[in-house]
Amino acid sequence: MRDLLRQAILNGDYLPGERLVEASLCERFGASRFTVRTALQDLAAEGLVEVRHNKGAQVRKVSVDEAIEITEVRMVIEGLVAARAASLATPEQCSELDEIGLLMRRAVDAGEFRRYSDLNERLHSTIRTIGAHRTADNMIQMLRGQLVRHQFALAMLPGRPAVSLPQHLRIIAAIQDHDPAAAEAAMREHIASVIDALRDLGEAGLV
């Protein structure tokens, strides 16, 4: 139940600020009220849901300032994971990164920005798999879950994929070169640019 509701929130089925009515959730997921309440409490602990006394639960809204703070933390942790990935990557994993990079190029060339966004998630997920740092992986996934609305806005930002593509390709190249320092620096540079883009979105009132 918890995982299904988490995925529904991440997919945008429930929007930030939207109430999560227990009766409706019970019906949708075929779960008891106890199971639904437990799931809501678990997701509140992850920062996806806000539960208010006598007001029920809702999908938590994340301000731009908080999104920037979360992304700053991600920058440090994902830099660590990229460095580990550069040390651990096998030839097969390097080939998979090559394939993702090629598909990302094609998506940008074709203007398929939703496709590029999906590949972006696949790339970061693959790097986490290669890096094999369970604690960091859990932290990153929790932090990224709170930024779904902002990530979608960034993906649709005109010109953003063309900016992030070469950054992603540098991360891939550093991992394939088995250069931990370069991989960490490339990842941190990429996420620093995400922070800049979030600030731009906030100033424009788009998130």
N, C-alpha and C positions, 0 to 999 in steps of 0.2 A: 504493500500500500504506500509506504513512504517513498519508495523508489519510483513508483508510478506517478505519484503526485509531484515529486520533484521534476520528473521528466516533462510532465504537462506544463509546469511553470516555466521550465527552460525552453519549451517549444513555443511559448507565448499563448498557450490556451487560456491562461489567467494573467491579466495585466497588472502592473504595479498599482497598488491601491485598491484592487478589486477584492471584494469580500469573498471569503471561502466559507460557504454555508455548510455546516456539518451534514444536514439532511441531504443536500444536493450531492455532496461528496460520497455519502453512503450509497446513494442510488447509482452514481456514475461508476464507482469502483466495486460495488457489491460488498461493502465492508460494514462492520458494526461501528456504532458511535465510539466505542472504546478504542478501536483500531484507528479510526480517523483522528481522534483527539491525540493519540500517541504519535501519529505521523506528523500532525501539526506542531506538536511540541518539539519533535526531532528536527523538523525543518526550521523552526524558530531558532534552535540552537545553531543551525548552519547559517542563519542570517537571511534565509529566503522568505520567511514568513514572520509576521508580527502578530502576536497574540495579546489582546488587551482585555483586561478584566471587565466583564459585563458588556463588552462590545464585540466579542468574537475575534476571528482571525482574518487577516488580509495579506495579500502579497506585499512584501515590504518594498517601500520606495527608497531608492538610494540616490542621494543628491550628487551633483557633479563633484563637489568638494570631497565627499566620501569616496566616490568612484576613483578620484585621483589618488587618494590615500591608499586605497586597496591596490591600485595598479602599481604604486611605488613599492609596496610589499611584494607583489608579484614579480617585479623587475629583479629584485634580489634573489628570490627563490628560483625563478625560472633561469636566471643566469647560472646558478649553481647546477641545476639539472642539465643545462646545455653543456657545461664543462664536463660533467660526468658522462654524458652521452658521447662526447668526443673521445673520451678515454675507453669507452666500452663498445662502441659501434662495430658490428661485424660487417663483412663485405655484403651480406644479404641485406642488412639494415641500411647500409649506404645506398644500395641499389633502390630500395624502397623510397628513400629520401629523394633520389634522383627522379623517380617517377612522379612523386608529389610536386617537385619543383617544375617539371615539364607541364604537368596538368595546370599548375597555377599560371604559368606563362600563357598557356592557351586560353584560360578563362579570362585573363586580363585582355588579351588580344581580341577576344570575341565580345568583350563587354559583359560577360556573364558574372556579375558581381555577387549574386547570391551563391553561385557555384564556387566562386573564389573564397567566400566566407566559410563555406563548408570545408574547403581544402585547407584553409587557415587553421581551423579546428583540428583537422586530421593531422596536419604537420606538427602542431604543438603536442597533440596526444601521442604521436609516434615518438617524438623526442623524449617525452616523459617515460614512455615504455622502454626506450633504449637506456635512458639514464638510470632506471631501476632504483629510484629512491622513494620508497613507499610513503614515508612521512611527508616529504615534499609534494608528492603527487596528490595525497589527500588534501593538503593545505591549498594547493593550486586549484583543484577542482572546486573546493568550497568557495574560494575567493572569486573564481570565474563565474560561478553560479549566481553571484550577487550582481553581476555586471551584464546580464543578458540584454537588457534594454539598451544599454550604452554600446555594447558590441554590435548590435544590429544597426544602430544609428551610424556607427563608424564605418561599417561595411557599405552602407548606402551613401556615404559622404563622397561627393564628386572628386575624383582624382586620388582618393585614398589608396585604392589597390595599386595604382602605379607607383606610389611612394613606398608602400610596404613590400612590394614584390622584390626589389633588389635587396632589401634588408633580410627577407626570408632566404633568399638565395645565398647571401653571405653566411647566414647561420648554417645552412646546409653544407656549404663548402668547407667551413671550419670544422664541422663534425667529421666530414669525410676525410679531411686532412689530419684528423686525430690531434687537433690543436686545442686543448681545453681553454687556454687563456683567450684565444681568438673567438672561440665559440661563446664564451661567457660575455665577452665585450660586444659581440654582434647581437646577442640576445638582449643585453641591457640597452644597447643603442636602439634596437627595434621598439622595445617597450617604452623607452623614454619618448619616442616619437608618438606612441599611443597616448601618453600623458599630454603632450602638446596638442594633439588632435582633440582630446577630451576638453581641454581648456577652450579651444576654438568653438567646439559645439556648445559649451556652456555660455560663452559670450554671445553666441548667435541665438541663444534661447531654443536650441534644437533638442535638448535633453533636460 
